[in-house]
Amino acid sequence: MARFQHTVTLFPVPRRWFESFVVVIHDLAESLDDDGQRLRLPDGRYLPGLRLVGGKHLKPGARYDLEDGNADETHGRATFTILAWDRHRRTSLDITVRGNGPAGSEPPLSCRLDLKTAERPQQVELSVRLKAGAGAWSKYAEGYAELHLDLGRWWSSVTGTAPFKGPALSGTVKQTLVRARVTTITRSTHDRFWRVTVKARVKGRSIGRLLLPVVMTVAGRRARTSFVRALDDAARKWNGWIPELVRSDPSKLVDRVF
């Protein structure tokens, strides 16, 4: 087994702002006018890049294609499928992202996002699967990850309003040769920033049980450096993007984007 741990500091997202943002997104989706394959914004403009290609708007089974708008070249594209849309119970989406190369040259990335509930966000679950592509060694690139975020526990832990009862964010990553369990410990600093400690335990699977100790002996320091660098880079991007976002009124973000 290999263990990794690192702590990052993140600019906070106010709970009230996040809950308003989720409602705004649902309001926007429910206000779109279904005009055949194209969707209209409330002001009459077409929503750029998004087309309804199957089913009825926001009904289970509805499918949407998101394209980059350049018809002269082959580019990445995402397909969204509605699994559930009920702001009082559950919103669930299946998302497939294709690569930027020629069709079939890159394996798709499949995601499933579940939110309970839009009116009072409580739980977020995300699962991601990278399917194997072509080639004899492609199966070793196949992987699966799932994350579970308890929003109530998260804000309680960062505000110190409730005793610690386990990780607010946890997840599992599975690959052909390894399996990793990831957990977080969250708390707030004196200036209300979030301090998030990420812990990962990695175990070998199949032949990986024999290979992992060898890899960690040879390249353990490099692996831990990469783990720290990846978290620091993610935190840097978060802290560069989130402050301006949360200072904006969620109801006016739609006008800024479109």
Secondary structure, 3 states (H helix, E strand, C coil): CEEEEEEEEECCCCHHHHHHHHHHHHHHHHHCEEECCEEECCCCCEEEEEEEEECCCCCCCCEEEECCCCCCCCCCCEEEEEEEEECCCEEEEEEEECCCCCCCCCCCEEEEEEEECCCCCCEEEEEEEECCCCCCCHHHHCEEEEEEEEHHHHHHHHHCCCCCCCCCEEEEEEECCEEEEEEEEEEECCCCCEEEEEEEEEEECCCHHHHHHHHHHHHHHHHHHHHHHHHHHHHHHHHHHHHHHHCCCHHHHHHHHC
